[in-house]
Amino acid sequence: MTYITLPSDEVRRLSFYLAMEEYVAKCLDEPDCFFMWQVEPSVIFGRNQVAENEVNIDYCREQGIKIYRRKSGGGCVYADMDNLMLSYVTDGDNVGFTFNRFIQMILLVFRKLGIEATGTSHNDIMIGDRKVCGTAFYQLPGRSIVHSTMLYDTNMQHMLNAITPGPEKLEKKGIQSVRQRITLLKDYTLLSLEQLKTFIRETLCDGEKMLTPAEVKEIEQIEESYLKKDFINILLQ
């Protein structure tokens, strides 16, 4: 599998990486591609979701958390620099096969780390009875895209409040409730996040392609579609 890299290591908006998935799927002649990314505090919700029902918009504005819509389905996710976003682009359009292949790849990483994990029928990855990775999927002609959030660590207060509409729920019991449903990978490995990224790449990929500045410009053009108000369909002023 080919690892896709960028010519610089600057942190970009979440929308850029969604556009990068599209570019890789449409324009690169590589059957299997993978890359990882991190973003400043952001919320991303699915293509069929109503933002006001999923996102605490006022809290996000107050805390400077950016809000984006993706083209895949699934639920609302909070992301920040302490967790890891994974993107997998492959040939074909068999949803079940593609999901299973991706899940098996991530389970292989966990096994090599000595961590017992399992996949679910909802294409989540669990350690015990707690979720550590969630995934979503969408298709382009002849190509499939799977993206996943891997919880290495995270800001629990933001996670609790940013994707929960209504009054803030910073009380201790609220955070404890979230922690009962999810788990953080840092609690199961001595690797730092940077070391984990290297380990994942070395485990799954055997080649590399670096995008050119011209290709980055093309991705930025695709990104514009993710930033249009009629796509996000939310009042962000």
N, C-alpha and C positions, 0 to 999 in steps of 0.2 A: 504494500500500500504506500502511496506517495504522500509525504507530508508537505503541505503548502505553506510557504513562509512569505512574509512581507519584507520589502527592502529596508524598512525601519521598524523600530520596536516601540513607537509611540502608541499610547492608548487612545483608541478611537471610540466614537459613539457606537452604541449597540447596533444601531441601524446599519453602520458600515459592514459589520460582520454578517448580518443577514444578507446584505447585497453581495458580499464576497461569496457566500454559499451559492447564490444564484449565478454569479459569474463563473465560478468553478464548474457548476453543473452545465451551463450553456456553452462555455467557450473553451474549456480545457479538454484535451484528448487524453484523459487519464481515467481508466476504468474505476479505480478506487482511490479516493482522496480523503484526507483527514487533516484537521487543524484544530488548535485550541486557542482560546482567547479569554480575556478578562476585561471588565468594564467598571467604570465608576458607578456608584449606586444608581440602579435602574430597575424599572418594572417593565415586564414584557407580557402582554396578554394575547390570547389566541385570536385567530381570524374571525371566529363566530361569536366572540364574547362582546358584551356591552361593557365598556370601560367603567361606567359609573356603578355597575353592579359588582365589579371585581376589584377596583382600585380605590384606595382612600386618596382621592385626588388632592384634597386640602392638605393632608399630611405630607404627601410627596412634594407639593409646592413649598411648604414650610421648610422641609428638610433638604431641598435641592435634589430630589430624586427624579430622574428623567423617566418619561413614560413612552413606551413604544408598542406598536402592534406588529405581530409577525403573521406570515401567510400560512403557517401550519396551525393545526387545531390544538386541543389540549387546554390546560388551565393557565392561571396567572402565576408568574414566577418573579421573585425578587433576586437580583444578582448584584454582586459587588466585587471588589478586587480580592476578596478573601475566598471566593469560590471559583470554580473553573467551568467554562463553557466549552463543549465539545461539538464539533461539526463533522459529519460523515456524509460524503457524496459518492454515489455509486451508480453503475449502470443498472437498468432494469426498472420494472414497475410493480413488482410483487411485494406488496406492503408487508405481509407476514414474514416472508423470507428476509427482507431487508432489516426489519426490526429485530428478528431473531439473531441475525448475523452481528448486528451492532451490539446487542445485549451480550452475546457470547464473547465478543472482543473485550468488553469492559469487565466481564466476569473473569476472563483470563488474566487481566491486569491485577485484579483483586487476589486471585489465587496465587499469583507470583509474589504478591506482597504478604502472603500468609493470612489473608482476610477471608473469612467465610461469608459469601454473599449469594443471593439468589435473585432471579428475575421473576416478575409477576405477570399475570395475564394482561395487566394494564401497561406493560412495558416499563415498569419502574424497576429499580434495583434496590434491594433491601439488605441490610445487615441486621440479622435477627428479625424483629418485627418493626424495624424503623427504616424509613426511606432515606437513601443517600443520593440517589440519582433519579431524576424524572426525564422522560424523553417525549419528543413530538416529531411529526413526520409530515412532509408534503412532497408532491411530485411535479416534475416538469416532463415534457415529452421524452420518454426513454431514459429518464434519470430520476433518482430518488435522493432525498435529503433527509437525514435524521440529525436532530440536534438535541443536546442533553445538558442539564445542569448538574454538576458534581459538587456536592457540599463538602468542601474541605474545611471551611470555617465560614462564618457569616455574622453580620450584625443582627442579633436576634430581635432587638427592638424594632429595627426597620422591617425585618421580615414579617413580624407580627402585625405591624401597623400599616405598612404600605399596601399590602394586598388584602386588607380587611376594611371594608367601608364602615363608616359610622364613627362613633366616639373612639378616641385613642384607648388602647388596651395595654398600657405599659405595666399594669400591676403584675406582681411576681407570678401569680397563678396563671396568667395568660401566657407568659413566656414558658412556664413549666409545661403547659398544655402543648405548645408547639414542639418543645423538646421531647415530649413523649411520642410524637409522630415521626420526627426526623432524627437523624444522627449525623455527626460530623466526622469526616474521615480522619481528621487530625487526632482523634481519640484512639485510632487503631494503627497508626504508623508513626515512626520517628522521622520520616521524611518531611522536609519543609515543602511548601507548595511548589517552589521552583524545582526542587529535587523530584517531586512527584511528576511534574510536567516532563522532565527529562526521561523518567522511568517509563511513562506512558508512551512517549514517542519512540523510545528504543524498543519497547515491547511490540508495538503495533506496526511500525513503519520501517521500510527498508530502502526508501529513496526520498528525494527531496526535490521540490521545484520552487524556486523563488520567483515571485511575480515581479514584473518590471514596473518602473514608475508609470509607463503608459497604461499598463493593465490596471494599476491602482486608480488612475484617472477614470477608466471605464467603470470600475466598481463604484466610484464616487457618483458617477452619473446615474447608475442603478439605484444608489442609496437615496437619491432625491425622491423617488417614488414612495419610500417608507416615511418620509418626513412631511408629506402633503397632509394638510388638515383633513381632507375628505377621506384619506386612507386611515389615519389614526382615529378620526371621527370622535374627537374629544376636544373640549374647550381648554386650550393650554395657556391662554393669555393670563 
